[in-house]
């Protein structure tokens, strides 16, 4: 996988995990917009989520998840795709627009206005979740008995 593909995978994942309405809010704050044409309007469907035992075992079907997807094209011809968890058509459209703009010469502006804040917020959410889990952690220890010494 080349670096461009890896970067796109990272920003697409970040957009897919964004809280509801956050992408559009950041874009509106930065005044980002584009003249677009729908290639595939937002549509709701489901995908099969697969898992692996221990992260390395045999794959198994975990269950289905609802997703919204869409594709659009900018006036310059650049195509963007958006996939988000749940029934969030507006968020899928905003994610597709960010994806398309990230492939143009406005990529730095879009990254600074949308992706950097989303990444920072995600780091904060993960840290808060880890702190909450750590506060409930129980430490177990074993006392040495006489015959074990």
Secondary structure by P-SEA (a helix, b strand, c coil): ccaaaaaaaaaaaaaaacccaaaaaaaaaaccccccccccccccbbbbbbbbcccccbbbbcbbbbbbbbccccccbbbbbbbbccccaaaaaaaaaaaaaaaccaaaaaaaacaaaaaaaaaaaaaaaaaaaaaabbbbbbccccccc
